[in-house]
Amino acid sequence: MDDLRARRMCKKMGIKVLGTLGLTEFAKRHGVITKEEALNLLKRIPSTSLCITQEVLEKARSKILSQ
């Protein structure tokens, strides 16, 4: 599936889209996972097939640390 195409279609339909980082931040903010679990998930992302820059990962890490 083309993620960008799916995201665009969801936006057109008024559906809120959360990716891996957004879902991780959401789960941490709502107490589903701990800060340590969220940070561990972020550390594991570079070894997956997800294409996320180090800069974007660092922004997500900073958000989680500030929660």
Secondary structure per residue as TSV (DSSP state, phi and psi in degrees):
chain	resnum	aa	ss	phi	psi
A	1	M	-	360.0	141.3
A	2	D	-	-84.9	106.0
A	3	D	H	-58.7	-42.5
A	4	L	H	-62.5	-42.4
A	5	R	H	-63.1	-43.0
A	6	A	H	-64.4	-42.5
A	7	R	H	-61.0	-44.3
A	8	R	H	-62.5	-41.3
A	9	M	H	-65.5	-42.1
A	10	C	H	-61.2	-43.4
A	11	K	H	-61.0	-41.6
A	12	K	H	-61.7	-33.1
A	13	M	T	-87.9	-0.7
A	14	G	T	79.9	19.1
A	15	I	-	-95.0	127.6
A	16	K	-	-71.3	136.4
A	17	V	-	-112.5	131.1
A	18	L	-	-122.8	130.0
A	19	G	-	-93.4	-167.7
A	20	T	H	-59.0	-45.8
A	21	L	H	-67.9	-43.7
A	22	G	H	-62.9	-40.0
A	23	L	H	-66.8	-39.3
A	24	T	H	-62.9	-45.9
A	25	E	H	-62.7	-41.9
A	26	F	H	-61.4	-47.3
A	27	A	H	-61.9	-39.4
A	28	K	H	-66.7	-47.8
A	29	R	H	-60.3	-33.3
A	30	H	T	-98.5	12.0
A	31	G	T	75.1	14.1
A	32	V	S	-73.1	-37.2
A	33	I	S	-130.0	159.3
A	34	T	-	-82.9	167.9
A	35	K	H	-59.0	-42.5
A	36	E	H	-63.5	-40.4
A	37	E	H	-64.8	-42.1
A	38	A	H	-63.2	-44.9
A	39	L	H	-64.9	-37.4
A	40	N	H	-63.9	-40.5
A	41	L	H	-61.4	-42.6
A	42	L	H	-63.6	-38.0
A	43	K	H	-63.3	-31.6
A	44	R	H	-81.0	-16.6
A	45	I	G	-59.0	-42.9
A	46	P	G	-58.5	-21.8
A	47	S	G	-90.2	6.8
A	48	T	S	-104.4	-176.6
A	49	S	S	-86.7	0.8
A	50	L	-	-68.7	137.8
A	51	C	-	-99.8	91.7
A	52	I	-	-131.8	131.1
A	53	T	-	-72.5	158.1
A	54	Q	H	-62.1	-34.5
A	55	E	H	-62.1	-44.4
A	56	V	H	-67.0	-41.1
A	57	L	H	-60.8	-40.6
A	58	E	H	-66.3	-37.8
A	59	K	H	-62.4	-43.2
A	60	A	H	-64.4	-41.6
A	61	R	H	-60.5	-43.8
A	62	S	H	-62.4	-41.1
A	63	K	H	-60.7	-45.6
A	64	I	H	-66.7	-41.0
A	65	L	H	-63.9	-30.6
A	66	S	H	-84.0	-8.0
A	67	Q	-	-81.9	360.0
